[in-house]
Amino acid sequence: MLNGRVYGADHDAPNPDPLPHRTYAELVGRPLDGVLLDIHGWLTEDVYDGVALPTELGQVPGGRSLYDPRPGESRTPGPGVSCCLYYSCDAP
C-alpha cells in the first residue's frame, strides 16, 4: 500500500508521487517497506549514517524506525532511486 510513496509527503497533496528531478533512497523492510525517502542534496556520508524516521507504523507508538545502508553497497548518482536503506529496529 505504501510502495512508491514519498516519506513525509501529504497523501492529499496534488502530487505526492516521486518527482523525476529528485534523488531518493528506497526503504526496505517493515514498517516503511517500499517508501521512498527524498535524499536530494544529501552528502554521501549523511546517507551512510542511516536515518531515524518518526512513524506511527512501527512497534513503538510515536517512535522512530531506524534504516541503515548495507556496508559496501553503492549509491548511484543522479535523480531517481539511488540507493536502499534497510530496516534495523524501532526506537522510542
C-alpha positions in Angstrom: 0.0 0.0 0.0 2.9 2.4 0.7 5.1 1.3 -2.2 6.4 4.2 -4.3 5.1 6.8 -1.9 7.5 9.5 -0.7 8.1 9.6 3.1 6.6 12.8 4.6 4.5 13.7 1.5 0.9 14.5 2.3 -1.3 11.9 0.8 -3.8 14.6 -0.1 -1.2 16.7 -1.9 -1.8 17.3 -5.6 1.3 15.3 -6.5 2.5 13.0 -3.6 4.5 10.9 -6.1 8.2 11.0 -6.6 9.5 13.9 -8.8 11.7 13.0 -11.7 14.4 15.5 -10.8 14.8 14.4 -7.2 17.0 11.7 -5.7 15.5 9.0 -3.4 16.5 6.1 -1.2 14.2 3.2 -1.1 13.3 2.0 2.4 13.4 -1.8 2.6 11.7 -3.8 5.4 9.0 -3.1 7.9 7.2 -0.8 8.7 8.0 1.6 5.8 8.9 -1.0 3.2 8.7 0.4 -0.3 8.5 4.0 0.8 10.9 6.5 -0.9 13.0 8.9 1.2 13.9 12.2 -0.5 17.7 12.4 -0.1 18.2 15.1 -2.8 21.2 17.2 -1.8 22.3 14.9 1.0 26.1 14.3 1.3 27.2 10.7 0.8 28.3 10.4 4.5 24.8 11.6 5.6 23.2 8.7 3.7 25.8 6.2 5.1 24.9 7.4 8.7 21.4 6.0 8.2 18.2 7.6 9.4 15.7 7.5 12.3 12.3 8.3 10.8 9.3 9.2 13.0 6.4 6.9 12.2 3.2 5.6 13.9 3.6 2.3 11.9 6.5 0.9 14.0 6.5 -1.2 17.1 6.9 1.8 19.4 3.9 4.2 19.2 5.1 7.7 18.5 8.6 6.3 18.0 11.1 6.1 15.2 12.1 3.4 12.7 15.8 3.1 12.0 17.1 2.4 8.5 20.7 1.9 7.5 22.7 1.2 4.3 24.4 -2.2 3.9 28.2 -1.9 4.1 29.8 -1.8 0.7 26.5 -1.2 -1.2 27.0 1.6 -3.7 24.9 4.7 -4.3 24.0 5.6 -7.9 24.5 9.3 -8.7 21.7 11.3 -10.2 18.0 11.5 -10.0 15.7 8.6 -9.2 16.3 5.9 -6.7 20.0 6.0 -5.9 20.3 3.5 -3.0 18.4 1.4 -0.4 18.2 1.8 3.3 17.4 -1.3 5.3 15.2 -1.6 8.4 17.2 -2.3 11.5 14.9 -1.6 14.5 12.3 0.6 16.1 13.2 3.0 18.9 11.3 5.4 21.2 
